[in-house]
Amino acid sequence: MKIAVAQLNPIIGDVGGNIRRMEETLVQLEPNPVSLVVFPELFLTGYPPRDLVTFPWFIDRVEAGVRDVLELSRRFPQFGILFGAPRRNRRRMGKGLANAALLVRNGELLHEQHKRLLPTYDVFDERRYFDPADPDGYRTVEFNGERLGISICEDAWNDPEFERTLNYEENPIEQLAGQGATLMLNITASPYTMHKEVDRFTRNGFHARKWGTPFLAVCQVGANDELIFDGRSHLCRSDGSLACRLPAYEEKVELVDTSAGCAGEIAHELPELESLRRALVLGVRDYLRKCGFERAVVGLSGGIDSALTAVIAVDALGPDRVRGVTMPSHISSSGSVADSLALAENLGIRCDQVPIADIYDAFIDTLARPFAGREPDVTEENLQARIRGTILMAYSNKFGALLLTTGNKSELAVGYCTLYGDMDGGLAVLSDVLKTNVYRLARWYNRERELIPDAILEKVPSAELAPGQRDQDTLPEYAVLDAILAAYLEQGVGLEEIAARGHERETVDWVVRTVEKNEYKRWQAPPGLKISRKAFGAGRRMPIAARRS
């Protein structure tokens, strides 16, 4: 069967706009001999719609949108249309909503399949909003000479024979195969994390091979809040091999013949760091676009984190839409300004110099009487960061530019950052990127030409809030810190096992204790782009007022 895969980037809540995208796609496809056009999971609302679906008025709009799609299908009777939308169900108990896949043609609803496996881990909270399909609610449907087995995202992520099964009680793909499905169709909104694409291809190839049935996954692309969707829709042949793969991180409508593969070339796999680069660029671009911003501002300290953030911003928006600000104080090194200006020149962006020494002195004079008799400490150090944060937010207000926060995951984890200072901003670009990966990605950007000056890459990391200050005066070496953080935060490993991996137990205890006591800071941090299996933010819900005994 010839299918059009519509790997598109919907906007959350914009039901009318998403339907217009659907219409544009059908107009584009009209000359082609296509039987079925497939859109991603919850396409009408965008994924994840979160609490929008708890409002009856919003579901009324979705239902009107479904009627609009039925009417649209009358205009294009040659196509079947498969798409995702929330649907009211008739259950007396429960949420009253289902995450549904709808198959329509020529004004008629041919089939409605509800999602059975509703994830409630990490960033997913679908049982908060939806009821699962009934255990016997999975049915195949005859369409164009095929028996379609239609599933939704998580429903394909469970099989007892697969190495990393999620251990749900049901296996919807097995149910569909048992009903004689000749083609598996999975509509999905699966967020990007590093290396996750390998899991997707392996798992769906496993299903195809196990049941001897082609398996087509149609994926959302784009970024919504902290989540990045990398696309990479794909078709696996009945022997599990890859017949078609769409490009990552871009919209694409591709014609697929389930007996042959893509009409175009199979998109190549991306190197790890190129994939990470493109994910962060897409995350920044979509966040600004969907929130109504056209410009960004970045505080440039002369350090690696602000440099990489600026490079990503320029990559996403172009140099004419990014402004840098460098704010030297009494103790700033000469390199902090010079390196920032060199970076700005390499990127082709404007960089303003706003010295803060006089402002800092005014703060010190103002606080001299209430602070009398107390030695200077971190309080005075943080004043500098908070002055800079205030100036950057003033730039954001005055020029209508989103302030990009520059801190990395290693710093955010152990609280090596200042509330209402360098944590200010509307989007934390690197908040899920460990410091060691910051350096790796910076060098990846520099592989063809020097964007980030070598002086920035080679200098000793420092917050420059005190004379001679170095990060490693306070923190373990970043290679050690990041290995412990990755084990504890991303892999869920306990203290004993982390120590058994070769780390000093005292260091492990310090890192974990420091992570926990800085939870209050992260609750007040801006949203950050998720690129790991466990990021700070919506997917990690730790208490603040807690104690480990």
SVG drawing of the C-alpha trace seen along z (x, -y; Angstrom):
<svg xmlns="http://www.w3.org/2000/svg" viewBox="-22 -54 66 69">
<polyline fill="none" stroke="black" stroke-width="0.4" points="0.0,0.0 1.2,-3.5 1.1,-5.7 2.1,-9.4 3.9,-9.9 3.2,-13.4 6.1,-14.1 4.9,-17.5 5.4,-20.0 2.0,-20.9 1.6,-23.8 0.0,-22.8 -3.5,-24.0 -3.8,-25.4 -6.4,-23.0 -7.4,-25.2 -3.8,-25.8 -3.0,-22.1 -6.0,-21.3 -4.8,-23.9 -1.4,-22.1 -3.3,-18.9 -5.2,-20.5 -2.0,-21.9 -0.5,-18.4 -3.5,-16.9 -3.4,-19.6 0.3,-18.9 -0.4,-15.1 -3.5,-15.4 -1.7,-14.5 -0.1,-11.4 -1.5,-7.8 -1.7,-7.6 -4.2,-5.5 -3.5,-6.7 -2.1,-9.8 -0.8,-9.4 -0.3,-12.1 1.3,-11.8 -0.2,-11.1 -2.6,-13.8 -1.9,-15.8 -4.9,-18.0 -3.8,-19.3 0.0,-18.8 1.8,-16.7 1.8,-17.0 -1.4,-19.1 -1.2,-18.6 -3.9,-20.3 -5.5,-21.9 -7.5,-18.6 -9.0,-19.1 -11.1,-22.1 -14.4,-21.1 -14.3,-24.1 -11.0,-22.8 -12.4,-19.3 -15.4,-20.9 -13.0,-22.6 -11.2,-19.3 -14.6,-17.6 -15.4,-20.5 -11.9,-19.9 -12.7,-16.2 -15.8,-17.2 -13.7,-19.6 -11.4,-16.8 -14.3,-14.6 -15.5,-17.5 -12.0,-17.9 -11.9,-14.2 -14.9,-14.7 -12.9,-17.1 -10.2,-14.5 -12.2,-11.2 -9.2,-9.4 -7.3,-9.5 -7.8,-7.7 -6.6,-10.0 -5.2,-8.6 -4.5,-11.1 -4.5,-11.5 -6.8,-13.5 -8.3,-13.4 -11.8,-11.8 -14.5,-11.8 -15.6,-8.3 -18.8,-7.0 -17.2,-5.6 -19.1,-6.5 -15.9,-6.3 -12.5,-7.7 -11.3,-10.7 -13.8,-10.5 -11.1,-11.0 -9.1,-8.7 -5.9,-9.3 -7.2,-8.2 -6.2,-7.4 -8.9,-8.1 -9.1,-6.6 -11.5,-8.6 -12.3,-8.6 -14.8,-10.5 -16.6,-12.0 -16.9,-8.7 -15.1,-7.6 -13.9,-4.1 -12.1,-3.2 -11.2,-4.6 -8.4,-3.1 -7.8,-4.2 -4.3,-4.0 -4.0,-1.2 -0.6,-1.7 -0.6,-5.1 2.9,-6.1 3.3,-7.7 7.1,-7.9 9.6,-10.6 7.9,-13.5 4.8,-11.4 1.6,-11.7 -1.0,-10.3 -3.1,-8.6 -3.7,-12.1 -5.7,-12.9 -6.8,-9.7 -8.5,-6.4 -6.8,-3.3 -8.5,-1.4 -10.4,1.6 -8.2,4.8 -10.2,6.2 -10.4,2.8 -7.7,3.4 -9.1,4.3 -7.7,4.4 -9.5,2.7 -9.7,3.6 -8.5,0.9 -7.5,1.0 -6.8,4.7 -4.7,4.6 -5.7,5.5 -4.3,2.5 -3.0,2.9 -3.2,-0.7 -1.4,-1.5 -0.3,-4.7 3.2,-5.3 3.7,-3.4 1.5,-0.6 4.5,0.6 6.9,0.4 6.0,3.6 7.0,7.2 8.3,9.7 10.9,10.9 12.4,7.5 15.4,6.6 14.2,3.3 10.5,4.1 8.4,1.8 6.5,4.8 2.9,3.7 0.4,6.5 -0.8,6.2 1.0,6.4 -1.2,4.5 1.1,5.4 0.7,9.1 -3.1,8.6 -3.1,6.9 -0.9,9.6 -3.2,12.3 -6.1,10.7 -4.2,11.1 -2.8,7.6 -0.9,7.4 0.5,3.9 1.3,2.3 0.8,-1.5 2.1,-3.3 1.4,-7.0 3.7,-8.5 5.0,-11.6 8.2,-10.2 10.6,-12.9 14.3,-12.9 16.9,-11.8 20.5,-10.9 20.6,-7.5 16.9,-6.9 16.6,-6.6 18.5,-3.3 15.9,-2.0 13.0,-3.0 14.5,-1.3 15.5,1.8 12.2,2.2 10.0,1.6 12.3,3.9 11.8,6.5 8.0,6.3 8.2,6.5 10.5,9.5 8.6,11.3 5.2,11.0 6.4,11.1 4.5,7.8 5.8,4.4 5.9,1.8 5.4,-1.9 6.1,-4.5 4.9,-8.1 6.6,-10.5 6.0,-14.1 8.9,-16.5 9.6,-19.9 9.9,-21.1 7.3,-21.9 8.4,-23.6 11.3,-21.4 10.6,-18.4 12.3,-18.0 10.8,-15.6 13.3,-14.4 11.0,-12.8 12.9,-10.0 9.6,-8.3 10.5,-4.9 9.2,-1.7 10.6,1.7 10.2,4.6 8.7,7.8 12.2,9.2 13.0,6.3 15.3,4.4 14.9,0.7 13.1,-0.1 12.6,-3.9 13.6,-6.6 12.7,-10.3 15.2,-13.0 15.7,-14.0 14.7,-17.4 12.8,-18.6 9.3,-18.4 8.9,-16.0 6.0,-14.5 7.3,-11.3 5.6,-8.7 6.1,-5.2 5.3,-1.9 5.0,0.8 6.3,3.4 9.3,1.3 10.2,-1.5 10.7,-5.3 10.1,-7.2 13.2,-9.1 16.5,-8.2 16.7,-6.7 17.9,-9.4 21.4,-8.7 22.0,-8.3 23.6,-11.3 26.7,-11.3 26.0,-11.6 27.2,-15.2 25.5,-16.4 22.3,-14.9 22.7,-16.8 23.5,-20.0 20.4,-19.8 18.2,-18.9 19.3,-22.0 19.0,-24.2 15.5,-23.0 14.6,-23.4 15.7,-27.0 14.1,-27.9 10.7,-26.4 10.6,-27.7 11.0,-31.3 8.8,-30.9 5.9,-29.2 6.2,-31.7 6.1,-34.7 9.8,-35.9 12.0,-36.8 15.2,-37.7 17.4,-36.4 19.9,-38.0 22.8,-36.1 25.1,-37.2 28.7,-36.6 31.1,-35.9 34.1,-34.7 33.4,-31.2 32.5,-28.0 28.8,-27.8 27.8,-31.3 29.9,-30.8 28.2,-27.6 24.7,-29.0 25.4,-32.0 26.6,-29.7 23.5,-27.5 21.3,-30.7 22.9,-32.0 22.6,-28.5 18.9,-28.6 18.0,-32.2 20.7,-33.8 23.3,-36.4 21.0,-39.4 18.5,-38.1 21.0,-37.4 22.6,-40.1 25.4,-39.5 26.1,-41.5 29.3,-41.4 29.3,-42.9 32.8,-43.2 33.3,-43.9 36.3,-44.8 37.6,-41.3 36.8,-40.2 39.8,-39.0 40.8,-40.9 40.1,-37.7 36.4,-37.7 35.8,-40.8 38.3,-40.2 37.2,-36.6 33.5,-37.6 34.2,-40.2 36.2,-37.7 33.3,-35.2 30.8,-37.9 33.0,-38.8 33.3,-35.2 29.5,-34.8 28.7,-38.2 26.6,-39.3 26.4,-42.6 28.0,-42.5 27.4,-45.4 29.8,-46.2 28.0,-47.2 30.4,-47.5 28.9,-46.8 31.7,-48.0 29.9,-51.2 26.6,-49.4 28.3,-46.9 30.0,-49.6 26.6,-51.3 25.2,-48.0 28.1,-47.5 27.8,-51.1 24.0,-50.6 24.5,-47.4 27.5,-48.6 25.5,-49.5 23.2,-46.4 26.2,-44.2 28.6,-45.9 30.8,-43.5 30.4,-40.7 33.1,-39.5 32.5,-39.5 31.4,-36.0 29.3,-34.4 26.7,-37.2 28.9,-39.8 29.9,-37.3 26.3,-36.7 25.5,-40.4 27.6,-40.5 25.6,-37.7 22.3,-39.3 23.3,-42.7 24.1,-41.0 20.8,-39.1 18.9,-42.4 20.7,-44.0 20.0,-41.1 16.3,-41.1 16.2,-44.8 17.6,-44.0 15.0,-41.4 12.2,-43.8 13.4,-46.7 14.2,-44.8 11.5,-42.1 14.3,-39.5 14.1,-36.2 17.0,-35.9 18.7,-32.5 20.1,-31.1 23.6,-29.6 24.2,-27.3 24.9,-23.6 23.5,-20.5 26.6,-19.9 26.3,-23.3 22.5,-23.2 22.8,-19.8 25.0,-21.0 23.6,-24.5 26.8,-26.2 24.6,-29.0 22.9,-32.1 19.1,-32.4 17.9,-35.7 21.4,-36.0 22.8,-33.7 19.7,-31.6 17.6,-34.4 16.0,-33.8 13.2,-32.3 14.9,-29.2 17.9,-27.2 19.5,-25.9 22.2,-23.7 20.5,-22.7 20.5,-19.1 24.0,-19.0 26.7,-17.9 29.9,-20.1 32.0,-17.4 29.4,-17.3 29.5,-21.1 33.2,-20.9 32.6,-18.0 29.8,-19.9 31.8,-23.1 34.7,-21.3 32.2,-19.7 31.1,-23.2 34.8,-24.1 35.6,-21.1 35.6,-23.1 36.4,-26.6 36.9,-28.4 33.6,-29.7 34.4,-29.5 37.9,-31.1 40.5,-28.6 41.2,-30.8 37.7,-30.1 38.1,-26.3 41.4,-26.2 40.9,-28.5 40.3,-27.1 36.5,-27.2 35.6,-30.0 32.6,-31.9 34.8,-35.0 32.9,-36.2 36.0,-36.3 39.7,-36.9 41.5,-33.8 38.3,-31.7 38.2,-28.3 35.3,-25.9 37.4,-23.1 38.2,-24.9 34.6,-24.1 33.6,-21.1 35.2,-17.8 36.9,-17.6 34.1,-17.7 35.0,-14.3 34.4,-12.8 31.4,-15.0 29.7,-14.2 30.2,-10.4 28.6,-10.5 25.8,-12.8 25.1,-10.6 24.9,-7.5 22.8,-9.1 20.4,-11.3 20.1,-9.6 20.7,-5.9 19.1,-5.8 22.1,-4.1 22.5,-4.1 25.4,-5.5 27.0,-2.1 27.1,-1.1 28.4,-4.5 31.3,-4.1 31.9,-0.6 32.5,-2.0 35.7,-3.5 34.6,-6.8 35.6,-7.9 32.7,-7.4 33.2,-10.8 33.0,-12.4 29.9,-10.5 28.2,-11.4 29.1,-15.1 27.7,-15.1 24.4,-13.4 23.9,-15.5 24.6,-18.7 22.2,-17.7 19.4,-17.1 19.9,-20.3 19.7,-22.5 16.4,-21.2 14.8,-24.5 16.9,-26.3 15.8,-24.1 12.1,-24.6 12.7,-28.2 14.8,-27.6 13.5,-28.4 12.4,-25.5 15.4,-23.7 15.7,-21.6 15.6,-17.8 18.3,-15.7 18.9,-13.0 16.8,-10.2 16.3,-12.1 16.4,-15.9 15.6,-18.4 12.1,-19.8 8.8,-18.1 10.3,-14.6 12.0,-14.8 9.6,-15.6 11.7,-15.6 10.5,-17.2 12.2,-20.2 11.5,-19.8 12.9,-16.3 15.7,-14.5 17.6,-11.4 17.9,-9.2"/>
</svg>
